[in-house]
Amino acid sequence: MHSLYAWLLKQFGPKQAKDEELDEAQRELRCLKAELRRVTEERDILKMAATYFAKESG
């Protein structure tokens, strides 16, 4: 009986929920890092465009 309880606890215990939360947090972090990379690239492109047009008009 104890081994059945131990198996159930191992399969469905609190650690399992923490692992799932950690996986979800890691997925969200990966997504946010990708978005940050994209936004940073867009910002750099806009900076270069602003510099180019400032030189052209001045």
VMD Tcl script that builds the backbone (N, CA, C; Angstrom):
set m [mol new atoms 174]
animate dup $m
set s [atomselect $m all]
$s set {name element resname resid chain x y z} {
  {N N MET 1 A 0.833 -1.197 0.000}
  {CA C MET 1 A 0.000 0.000 0.000}
  {C C MET 1 A 0.873 1.255 0.000}
  {N N HIS 2 A 1.957 1.219 0.761}
  {CA C HIS 2 A 2.834 2.383 0.824}
  {C C HIS 2 A 3.458 2.678 -0.537}
  {N N SER 3 A 3.829 1.638 -1.279}
  {CA C SER 3 A 4.468 1.870 -2.577}
  {C C SER 3 A 3.478 2.496 -3.567}
  {N N LEU 4 A 2.219 2.143 -3.471}
  {CA C LEU 4 A 1.207 2.774 -4.317}
  {C C LEU 4 A 1.074 4.253 -3.970}
  {N N TYR 5 A 1.054 4.558 -2.694}
  {CA C TYR 5 A 0.987 5.954 -2.251}
  {C C TYR 5 A 2.215 6.725 -2.737}
  {N N ALA 6 A 3.395 6.119 -2.607}
  {CA C ALA 6 A 4.632 6.779 -3.038}
  {C C ALA 6 A 4.604 7.035 -4.538}
  {N N TRP 7 A 4.099 6.062 -5.305}
  {CA C TRP 7 A 4.026 6.238 -6.752}
  {C C TRP 7 A 3.055 7.366 -7.111}
  {N N LEU 8 A 1.887 7.374 -6.466}
  {CA C LEU 8 A 0.913 8.427 -6.732}
  {C C LEU 8 A 1.472 9.803 -6.375}
  {N N LEU 9 A 2.146 9.878 -5.255}
  {CA C LEU 9 A 2.728 11.140 -4.838}
  {C C LEU 9 A 3.793 11.603 -5.834}
  {N N LYS 10 A 4.575 10.644 -6.319}
  {CA C LYS 10 A 5.615 10.980 -7.288}
  {C C LYS 10 A 4.997 11.469 -8.604}
  {N N GLN 11 A 3.934 10.829 -9.037}
  {CA C GLN 11 A 3.309 11.173 -10.310}
  {C C GLN 11 A 2.495 12.464 -10.248}
  {N N PHE 12 A 1.775 12.649 -9.164}
  {CA C PHE 12 A 0.806 13.738 -9.098}
  {C C PHE 12 A 1.015 14.672 -7.918}
  {N N GLY 13 A 2.156 14.601 -7.296}
  {CA C GLY 13 A 2.426 15.401 -6.110}
  {C C GLY 13 A 2.750 16.848 -6.461}
  {N N PRO 14 A 3.090 17.624 -5.464}
  {CA C PRO 14 A 3.356 19.047 -5.660}
  {C C PRO 14 A 4.519 19.325 -6.603}
  {N N LYS 15 A 5.511 18.430 -6.657}
  {CA C LYS 15 A 6.653 18.653 -7.537}
  {C C LYS 15 A 6.204 18.692 -8.991}
  {N N GLN 16 A 5.272 17.835 -9.357}
  {CA C GLN 16 A 4.780 17.800 -10.730}
  {C C GLN 16 A 4.192 19.156 -11.119}
  {N N ALA 17 A 3.417 19.749 -10.232}
  {CA C ALA 17 A 2.828 21.061 -10.512}
  {C C ALA 17 A 3.905 22.124 -10.633}
  {N N LYS 18 A 4.927 22.064 -9.793}
  {CA C LYS 18 A 6.009 23.038 -9.862}
  {C C LYS 18 A 6.776 22.903 -11.157}
  {N N ASP 19 A 6.992 21.669 -11.620}
  {CA C ASP 19 A 7.679 21.452 -12.886}
  {C C ASP 19 A 6.888 22.045 -14.045}
  {N N GLU 20 A 5.572 21.863 -14.021}
  {CA C GLU 20 A 4.734 22.415 -15.085}
  {C C GLU 20 A 4.766 23.939 -15.058}
  {N N GLU 21 A 4.730 24.519 -13.868}
  {CA C GLU 21 A 4.798 25.977 -13.757}
  {C C GLU 21 A 6.143 26.485 -14.258}
  {N N LEU 22 A 7.198 25.755 -13.943}
  {CA C LEU 22 A 8.532 26.139 -14.389}
  {C C LEU 22 A 8.627 26.065 -15.907}
  {N N ASP 23 A 8.085 25.006 -16.506}
  {CA C ASP 23 A 8.092 24.886 -17.960}
  {C C ASP 23 A 7.337 26.044 -18.598}
  {N N GLU 24 A 6.202 26.388 -18.022}
  {CA C GLU 24 A 5.408 27.493 -18.552}
  {C C GLU 24 A 6.168 28.809 -18.421}
  {N N ALA 25 A 6.824 29.010 -17.293}
  {CA C ALA 25 A 7.609 30.230 -17.090}
  {C C ALA 25 A 8.775 30.285 -18.077}
  {N N GLN 26 A 9.390 29.149 -18.340}
  {CA C GLN 26 A 10.496 29.122 -19.297}
  {C C GLN 26 A 10.005 29.433 -20.706}
  {N N ARG 27 A 8.841 28.917 -21.077}
  {CA C ARG 27 A 8.270 29.232 -22.396}
  {C C ARG 27 A 7.967 30.724 -22.512}
  {N N GLU 28 A 7.394 31.286 -21.451}
  {CA C GLU 28 A 7.078 32.710 -21.477}
  {C C GLU 28 A 8.351 33.543 -21.555}
  {N N LEU 29 A 9.373 33.158 -20.812}
  {CA C LEU 29 A 10.642 33.877 -20.852}
  {C C LEU 29 A 11.255 33.824 -22.247}
  {N N ARG 30 A 11.227 32.657 -22.868}
  {CA C ARG 30 A 11.767 32.512 -24.228}
  {C C ARG 30 A 11.002 33.410 -25.205}
  {N N CYS 31 A 9.683 33.450 -25.062}
  {CA C CYS 31 A 8.854 34.292 -25.934}
  {C C CYS 31 A 9.166 35.767 -25.709}
  {N N LEU 32 A 9.298 36.170 -24.462}
  {CA C LEU 32 A 9.595 37.571 -24.156}
  {C C LEU 32 A 10.981 37.974 -24.659}
  {N N LYS 33 A 11.947 37.072 -24.553}
  {CA C LYS 33 A 13.282 37.368 -25.069}
  {C C LYS 33 A 13.256 37.543 -26.585}
  {N N ALA 34 A 12.496 36.714 -27.283}
  {CA C ALA 34 A 12.375 36.840 -28.733}
  {C C ALA 34 A 11.713 38.165 -29.096}
  {N N GLU 35 A 10.690 38.540 -28.367}
  {CA C GLU 35 A 10.020 39.809 -28.630}
  {C C GLU 35 A 10.948 40.985 -28.357}
  {N N LEU 36 A 11.725 40.912 -27.285}
  {CA C LEU 36 A 12.684 41.967 -26.972}
  {C C LEU 36 A 13.714 42.095 -28.084}
  {N N ARG 37 A 14.202 40.974 -28.586}
  {CA C ARG 37 A 15.175 40.990 -29.675}
  {C C ARG 37 A 14.586 41.666 -30.920}
  {N N ARG 38 A 13.330 41.335 -31.247}
  {CA C ARG 38 A 12.667 41.924 -32.410}
  {C C ARG 38 A 12.478 43.426 -32.225}
  {N N VAL 39 A 12.025 43.843 -31.064}
  {CA C VAL 39 A 11.772 45.259 -30.798}
  {C C VAL 39 A 13.085 46.048 -30.795}
  {N N THR 40 A 14.143 45.442 -30.275}
  {CA C THR 40 A 15.445 46.105 -30.269}
  {C C THR 40 A 15.945 46.304 -31.695}
  {N N GLU 41 A 15.766 45.302 -32.551}
  {CA C GLU 41 A 16.156 45.441 -33.953}
  {C C GLU 41 A 15.354 46.548 -34.633}
  {N N GLU 42 A 14.050 46.585 -34.372}
  {CA C GLU 42 A 13.213 47.638 -34.957}
  {C C GLU 42 A 13.684 49.021 -34.501}
  {N N ARG 43 A 14.006 49.151 -33.218}
  {CA C ARG 43 A 14.489 50.419 -32.687}
  {C C ARG 43 A 15.786 50.842 -33.368}
  {N N ASP 44 A 16.698 49.904 -33.546}
  {CA C ASP 44 A 17.972 50.221 -34.185}
  {C C ASP 44 A 17.776 50.659 -35.638}
  {N N ILE 45 A 16.859 50.004 -36.334}
  {CA C ILE 45 A 16.558 50.393 -37.717}
  {C C ILE 45 A 15.983 51.802 -37.750}
  {N N LEU 46 A 15.078 52.108 -36.837}
  {CA C LEU 46 A 14.493 53.451 -36.795}
  {C C LEU 46 A 15.542 54.507 -36.455}
  {N N LYS 47 A 16.476 54.175 -35.583}
  {CA C LYS 47 A 17.557 55.115 -35.260}
  {C C LYS 47 A 18.395 55.407 -36.496}
  {N N MET 48 A 18.738 54.357 -37.255}
  {CA C MET 48 A 19.533 54.548 -38.468}
  {C C MET 48 A 18.768 55.371 -39.490}
  {N N ALA 49 A 17.465 55.127 -39.618}
  {CA C ALA 49 A 16.652 55.884 -40.561}
  {C C ALA 49 A 16.576 57.355 -40.144}
  {N N ALA 50 A 16.416 57.609 -38.860}
  {CA C ALA 50 A 16.350 58.985 -38.377}
  {C C ALA 50 A 17.672 59.700 -38.635}
  {N N THR 51 A 18.776 59.017 -38.420}
  {CA C THR 51 A 20.098 59.614 -38.674}
  {C C THR 51 A 20.264 59.911 -40.152}
  {N N TYR 52 A 19.859 58.988 -40.995}
  {CA C TYR 52 A 19.969 59.170 -42.440}
  {C C TYR 52 A 19.156 60.375 -42.895}
  {N N PHE 53 A 17.912 60.473 -42.478}
  {CA C PHE 53 A 17.058 61.571 -42.916}
  {C C PHE 53 A 17.498 62.907 -42.297}
  {N N ALA 54 A 18.084 62.892 -41.134}
  {CA C ALA 54 A 18.597 64.125 -40.527}
  {C C ALA 54 A 19.763 64.652 -41.353}
  {N N LYS 55 A 20.607 63.764 -41.841}
  {CA C LYS 55 A 21.738 64.179 -42.682}
  {C C LYS 55 A 21.254 64.701 -44.035}
  {N N GLU 56 A 20.232 64.055 -44.592}
  {CA C GLU 56 A 19.694 64.458 -45.896}
  {C C GLU 56 A 19.036 65.847 -45.826}
  {N N SER 57 A 18.358 66.133 -44.741}
  {CA C SER 57 A 17.641 67.405 -44.656}
  {C C SER 57 A 18.539 68.527 -44.172}
  {N N GLY 58 A 19.686 68.224 -43.591}
  {CA C GLY 58 A 20.535 69.244 -43.017}
  {C C GLY 58 A 21.699 69.516 -43.856}
}
mol reanalyze $m
mol bondsrecalc $m
mol representation Tube
mol addrep $m
